Every structure is written in structure tokens, then in C-alpha cells.
Amino acid sequence: MARKERRPSRAIEHARLLEAAKSVHVPPQVDVCVAGGGAGGLVAAILAAERGASVVVLERDVECGRTILATGNGRCNFANARLDPELYNEPDFVRDVCGDSWLDDVLGFFADCGLAWEEEAEGRLYPLSRQAASVRNVLVSRARRAGVTLATAREVVGLRPSKDGFEVTVREAFGPQGTSCLRAQVAIIATGGGSLANGNQLCSDLGMPIQPDEPVLCPLACEGLLPPELDGRRVRSEVTLKRNGRVLQRRHGEVLFRPYGLSGIVVFDLSRFAGAGDVLELDLLPGLDAVRAEKLGRDTLDGLLDPIVAASLVAHAGDLRRALGLAKSLPYRVTGPAEANRAQVTRGGLLVNAFDPRTLRAKDDASAMARLYACGEALDVDGPCGGYNLAWAWKSGMVAGTAAAKETSR
Ligand SMILES: Cc1cc2nc3c(=O)[nH]c(=O)nc-3n(C[C@H](O)[C@H](O)[C@H](O)COP(=O)(O)OP(=O)(O)OC[C@H]3O[C@@H](n4cnc5c(N)ncnc54)[C@H](O)[C@@H]3O)c2cc1C
């Protein structure tokens, strides 16, 4: 009888990856050192290496691209067919960095990697396999083909300017020595969101203006009228974000009730704009005006709403008419972000006005450091759900990697 193949346990797999990381030879001197082997860092490394630079990626995790594996619920919504700089917190900077051919550049890059993709609702682009591993793997393969040294289990803990570039201090997750050093002509900061948080040595080494991090694209803790027992119920709604009665934003889509407040993609997107004290007003019957809703719901709300949500509304309101009123305008007062450790993106990081948008090189007057570049979420750029954040990471990685290679070839 054929024996079933068993997958190695996590601990065994981790030990194997650590051993593989240890065996990677890191050259003592390179043209380009990329700190962080995630979405932006891998793309930057590929483009720099393909233009002739010697490149090392230093990644603190035991594998490159692990963040990519978690995206889009493991399916990786890697870009959007309707990219628009206006949807980001720094629209002018994003426009200047990404240019007019942003989408074509990203898709051309992935086509060259051998990735096929498909478009879903709202322009969301996914790999044909619907597996985030497809995206991660084509990047890692292309990086290897280009000759990039992928040095995993190595965290960049220091960057010191030296005569001809940087001295990079690396903390290794293996071996007795603990730290090692290498020299690089240029460095690209691609350490992702939250990586330059308070007290981080790298952050103070950079000597650059850094905006403290705050979670965005996350659920919101709210005070609402409906009981926590609705946890897990999903409703299609129109959600209006209001501040002192003024409308800030409005979105359509699915809202998920949680014991602490509200979740779902619509709420994630609104979390980029919401602050404590703001109100999320849910219209649970967005396709029905009040008159028609009243006519249809004169005997029961079960034909209009999820019956469990309907029962909860009626129990709270006391009668059908008032319950209908609530269904059209159900207020939730925001108290702050929830499950912040699971936020998809952090706002904050390196301030964009310290970087030249044509190259993503730190402006000379903004840094004590020569030849410092940045890409992805390490910069203070964030966009909505739907593939916009990865699209930024890819394109900014392309810009930084290309410019870094040009600088080292001079
Ligand atoms: C659960 C989840 C789902 C998401 N889904 C989507 C989605 O479907 N579509 C979308 O567009 N966006 C999505 N995002 C956001 C997207 O993943 C990020 O915006 C994107 O990965 C940012 O790219 P980056 O290269 O800047 O950072 P990352 O991809 O996070 O890479 C940074 C890398 O740097 C490493 N690192 C950090 N500090 C150091 C250091 N000091 N030394 C060495 N290495 C270091 C990290 O280990 C990491 O590998 C999601 C995020 C999360 C958390």
C-alpha cells in the first residue's frame, strides 16, 4: 500500500531553512545592498542585478518574500487594473514615482518573470494559480537567475556611511558570531511597514525624518447598538464615515460584525481615514429607499435582511418601523483601530519629501548618508485594499533598483 507523504513539521522546516541560510556565502563587498527581501526589495534587487550590479539581499526571515505569501488570503491580489495615484496618502509623490505607464511596467515585469494573471471584480489582479506562492517563487527564481545573493536569516541592524558607501552591520540568526559586516556602494531600504519603529537602531542610523507608524487597513473598534452575538455575520452595506456630522468618505461593500466593532474590506479601506470619535453609519438596505423599504417590511424584516440581523434590530428598536429606520442608518462610533497587529499596512516610515521621486534616492540635503535609496512601505506611502499596496511596492522597487544600478556603474 502506498504510504502517504507527510509534510515536515514547522520546526523541522525552519531548521532546514536556517541551515540553508547559513550556507549562503555573503560577499564582503557589493555594489548594492538591499535591506529586506520582501515585495519591493526583491524587485529592486532583480533590476539592479540585471543592469550589471553585484547585489545582496539581507532578509531577517528564513525565507525571502514571506509577506507576499500572506497577501490576498494566500491568493495575492498583486496589482489593480485601475491604478490611480489619487487613491494614495501621498498622491503627488506616487504620481511622480510611478509615471504614466505604471500598470504596464508592473505587468510587463511579471510577464517577463513568467507569471500569468486574471482580473477579478473592481480591477483586482490575481495570479492565474490563485496562489501567492506563484508570485513569490517567480521573483525568487528571477533574482537567483540574475545572480542576486539572497542572504536570509540576516537582519540589518546598522548602516554607517563610509568613504565609498556604507558599512552594513548584520545580525545573523545562526552561528556563534552573532553579527557580521559588509561594505556596499549603495543601500536600498526595503524593510516594509513598521520596520523603522521607535528605538530601531537602523532608524537612528539613517538620520532621516521618520513618521511614527500607525496601523491602517485594519478592523475598527467601535461602540454600536447591536449586540456582540452578531459576531461573524456579514451584511452588504453602504458605509458613510462622518466626522462631527460631516461626510468624509462613503463606500459600498460587505461589512463583518465583530465583538469589538466592525471589519471587512469596506471598513479596512475606511480605517485609512477614520479617527476616534468619528461615526460609521451603515445603510443595511442600500438598494432600497426608505419608502419602498417601509412598504416591503411592514410585516417582517426577514425578507430584506439576514434574519438574525433583522431580529437583533427589532429587539433593539422595539418595533418594526423603528428597526427599519435603524437598518437605513445604523451608527457605530469609532474608538480606534482593532487587531492592529494584523493590519495589512502601516502608515508612517521615511518621509517622502526627503526622496527624489525620479530615483527614490535620498536627497543630499535630507540625509547624512550618501547613496541611500528606499522603496515600498518603508516609505510613508499607503493605498487602499485591492492590490494598490503591492503595486506601489513593485513599481517603487523598480525605480530604486534601476537608479541604484546606474549610480554604481558610474
Ligand atoms: C495579511 C496581509 C495581506 C495583504 N494583502 C495584500 C494584497 O492582497 N494586496 C496588496 O496590494 N497588498 C497586500 N498587503 C500589503 C502588502 O503586503 C505590503 O504593502 C507589501 O508587502 C509591502 O512591500 P515591502 O517590500 O515594502 O515590504 P514587505 O513585503 O513586508 O517586505 C519587507 C521585508 O523586510 C524584512 N525586514 C524588515 N526589517 C528588516 C531588517 N532590519 N533587516 C532585514 N530584513 C528586514 C521583512 O522580514 C520583510 O521580508 C497585505 C499585507 C498583509 C499583512
The ligand as a Gaussian input file, in Angstrom:
#p B3LYP/6-31G(d) Opt

LIG

0 1
 C       -2.158000      39.892000       5.788000
 C       -1.797000      40.864000       4.682000
 C       -2.444000      40.776000       3.492000
 C       -2.129000      41.694000       2.477000
 N       -2.742000      41.565000       1.261000
 C       -2.422000      42.413000       0.257000
 C       -2.972000      42.260000      -1.047000
 O       -3.689000      41.267000      -1.335000
 N       -2.653000      43.181000      -1.999000
 C       -1.813000      44.236000      -1.742000
 O       -1.558000      45.043000      -2.645000
 N       -1.222000      44.377000      -0.532000
 C       -1.495000      43.497000       0.454000
 N       -0.883000      43.629000       1.671000
 C        0.129000      44.717000       1.845000
 C        1.467000      44.289000       1.186000
 O        1.820000      43.002000       1.604000
 C        2.571000      45.270000       1.548000
 O        2.173000      46.582000       1.264000
 C        3.855000      44.946000       0.760000
 O        4.292000      43.642000       1.030000
 C        4.951000      45.946000       1.117000
 O        6.121000      45.576000       0.448000
 P        7.546000      45.908000       1.095000
 O        8.574000      45.320000       0.219000
 O        7.616000      47.336000       1.409000
 O        7.539000      45.160000       2.494000
 P        7.468000      43.611000       2.785000
 O        6.918000      42.878000       1.633000
 O        6.796000      43.497000       4.101000
 O        8.985000      43.204000       2.933000
 C        9.822000      43.717000       3.929000
 C       10.830000      42.645000       4.270000
 O       11.876000      43.215000       5.047000
 C       12.238000      42.309000       6.059000
 N       12.899000      43.121000       7.099000
 C       12.341000      44.030000       7.938000
 N       13.294000      44.640000       8.680000
 C       14.471000      44.094000       8.290000
 C       15.822000      44.307000       8.668000
 N       16.148000      45.212000       9.608000
 N       16.793000      43.582000       8.068000
 C       16.489000      42.660000       7.114000
 N       15.216000      42.406000       6.715000
 C       14.230000      43.126000       7.293000
 C       10.924000      41.663000       6.467000
 O       11.161000      40.418000       7.097000
 C       10.249000      41.522000       5.102000
 O       10.540000      40.297000       4.475000
 C       -1.163000      42.712000       2.688000
 C       -0.496000      42.762000       3.907000
 C       -0.802000      41.855000       4.909000
 C       -0.059000      41.932000       6.220000

